[in-house]
Amino acid sequence: MNLHIIDAPEAYLAPCAIIDFEHPAIAAKAAELRASHTDTLSLARASFEFVRDEIAHSWDVRQGPVTLKASEVLLTGFGYCYAKSHLLAALLRANGIAAGLCYQRLSVGDSGAPYCLHGLNAVLLPEHGWYRCDPRGNKPGVNAVFKPPLEQLAFPIKEASEHDFAQIFGSPLPEVISALQAAPDIFWLHAHLPDVSPNSSLA
């Protein structure tokens, strides 16, 4: 699909309240990754694999606090897909690699309503341009990998009411922020996942 940025180019390299890569823990982890991966492609892959494999998806493991800021995700080791995408964006930006946030609309179950947003990332790579990757975490039936130019996300679009949004955002959607801020725990959040219609202005 034809991805496109919707914010100023510098937004994809800048910190914000949620993608808080100036936090000491983020800065330290970014430096650790950079120390053993000197080129952009291998550093981006290592950052992706760290978030995918070392940060637990809260609903997969049924534990952990509701996290929002990248630093919260790193310090606790838990996050929903949205929060994990915030951490990956922070680690990449901390190392000078432009990164943004992308979204899909997916069925919460196998098919049909209810639907919810799913959060993932796009990273700007030399020779490849903007490349989507999904650090939500693998499990049986889910095998997201980082092997540009091939895109292999966690979930395919399977029906008409699901949707791939082509926009690359510099900061999280308000609907995502509101849902994570309102959630008292991961179980409440699972029952109140954010959703945006494919007929909205995002589409």
Disulfide bonds with the S-S distance in Angstrom:
none
